[in-house]
Amino acid sequence: MQVSISSRSARVIVRMLAATMICAPVALLASCGGKPGPRMAVMRVTHRLTENKPHETDVVVGGELANDLPFSAGTGYAWTAKGFDAKVLALKSQESRSEAADGVAGGPMIEHFVFEGMKPGETTITFELRRPWEKDVAPAETRTMKVKVVKATN
């Protein structure tokens, strides 16, 4: 069975689909009073820490803080996060990602850290770039970030 649609009908169908795609999320948000619920969305703050200077940020309780730190693969160096109060800010995940378009070995990498704000308070994260087997050697690089975890406002 073959169905033919006029170009006018096709335009009407496309407009209806576009209106649905635009209006449905707005209607969904309006149905909850215009404010997302506690599990509807997670607020994420992302920083790329490339300079050795103090950084500061605020994160809401339940929100996420993502930090990206660049390094070169194949050197033996790796970023670690330490010194922060785990009752205020919890490390959720850490992973290394290639920044090279072709994924070539030994190329530029990013260490991606994700933290979650646990309760209101302040803490400082110290990121150190070091070789794990070199115990009595100072880190090759250090980054610090002061984090203030605050209550979410309604």
VOGU-3710 file (C-alpha; in Angstrom, 3 decimals, decimal comma):
1> mqvsissrsa> 0,000/0,000/0,000  1,359/3,354/-1,004  0,425/6,595/0,754  1,022/9,980/-0,794  1,079/13,239/1,124  0,906/16,664/-0,429  3,721/19,088/0,297  1,254/21,281/2,226  0,260/18,353/4,450  3,912/17,481/5,007
11> rvivrmlaat> 4,624/21,055/6,156  1,691/20,911/8,597  2,953/17,610/10,031  6,496/18,982/10,434  5,150/22,096/12,215  3,040/19,966/14,562  6,040/17,779/15,429  8,238/20,839/16,023  5,584/22,419/18,268  5,309/19,196/20,256
21> micapvalla> 9,078/18,980/20,715  9,219/22,585/21,935  6,041/22,679/24,022  6,194/19,276/25,740  9,236/20,047/27,958  7,794/23,473/28,832  4,456/21,898/29,762  6,229/19,270/31,861  8,174/21,917/33,772  5,030/24,041/34,211
31> scggkpgprm> 3,176/21,041/35,669  5,635/20,953/38,589  5,161/24,622/39,457  8,010/25,864/37,247  10,690/24,373/39,479  12,511/21,086/38,907  12,085/18,517/41,655  14,987/17,157/43,711  15,718/14,329/41,241  14,597/16,067/38,042
41> avmrvthrlt> 17,954/17,654/37,283  21,447/17,684/38,776  23,280/20,976/38,757  26,855/20,532/37,555  29,676/23,058/37,749  32,639/22,254/35,483  36,159/23,712/35,665  39,270/23,110/33,561  42,240/23,669/35,853  45,172/24,601/33,627
51> enkphetdvv> 46,864/27,260/35,758  48,710/26,890/39,032  46,661/29,453/40,931  43,994/29,133/43,636  40,528/28,407/42,263  37,201/28,873/44,088  33,668/27,693/43,377  30,286/27,077/44,975  28,308/23,844/44,644  24,809/23,101/45,924
61> vggelandlp> 24,094/20,126/48,169  23,367/17,228/45,792  24,997/19,099/42,909  28,128/18,026/41,075  31,521/19,621/40,619  33,557/18,376/37,646  37,254/19,228/37,328  39,373/18,504/34,248  43,164/18,536/34,580  45,407/18,113/31,517
71> fsagtgyawt> 48,489/15,858/31,398  50,557/13,916/28,869  50,018/10,181/28,563  53,002/7,850/28,663  54,991/9,936/31,157  53,977/7,971/34,249  52,407/11,057/35,816  48,837/10,973/37,102  46,600/13,453/38,916  45,282/12,650/42,396
81> akgfdakvla> 42,793/14,541/44,560  43,457/14,785/48,273  42,979/16,830/51,414  39,244/17,529/51,007  36,604/16,858/53,679  34,641/13,829/52,416  31,702/14,760/54,676  31,292/18,023/52,728  32,385/16,888/49,256  32,504/13,266/48,045
91> lksqesrsea> 34,549/11,983/45,094  32,043/10,193/42,833  34,298/9,263/39,921  37,695/9,750/38,333  38,689/8,777/34,794  41,353/9,535/32,205  40,237/10,670/28,756  42,218/11,220/25,585  42,081/14,701/24,084  43,663/13,582/20,819
101> adgvaggpmi> 41,181/13,447/17,950  42,726/10,176/16,751  43,285/8,745/20,273  47,029/8,372/19,615  49,039/6,846/22,483  51,199/9,280/24,440  49,075/12,249/23,443  47,269/14,885/25,488  44,972/13,549/28,191  42,461/14,888/30,715
111> ehfvfegmkp> 41,949/13,525/34,210  38,232/14,029/34,863  37,103/14,204/38,517  33,443/14,408/39,585  32,536/15,384/43,152  29,139/15,670/44,845  28,176/18,292/47,424  27,172/16,336/50,525  26,378/18,971/53,165  26,923/22,717/53,643
121> gettitfelr> 30,497/23,647/54,471  33,863/24,572/53,004  36,776/22,403/51,984  39,850/22,600/49,772  40,811/20,017/47,174  44,510/19,642/46,388  45,258/18,072/43,008  48,770/16,701/42,595  50,447/15,546/39,398  52,987/12,916/40,363
131> rpwekdvapa> 54,393/9,499/39,582  52,848/7,092/42,092  56,084/5,174/42,696  58,077/8,313/43,579  57,226/8,574/47,283  59,718/11,219/48,482  59,506/13,526/45,449  57,476/16,743/45,310  54,583/16,790/42,831  55,443/18,008/39,334
141> etrtmkvkvv> 52,375/20,296/39,470  49,741/21,263/42,044  46,307/22,818/41,690  44,023/23,848/44,560  40,323/24,575/44,606  38,403/25,991/47,532  34,848/24,654/47,427  31,879/26,048/49,297  28,903/23,679/49,444  25,634/25,542/49,980
151> katn> 21,988/24,568/50,437  19,894/24,648/47,282  17,448/27,548/47,168  13,846/26,991/46,185
//
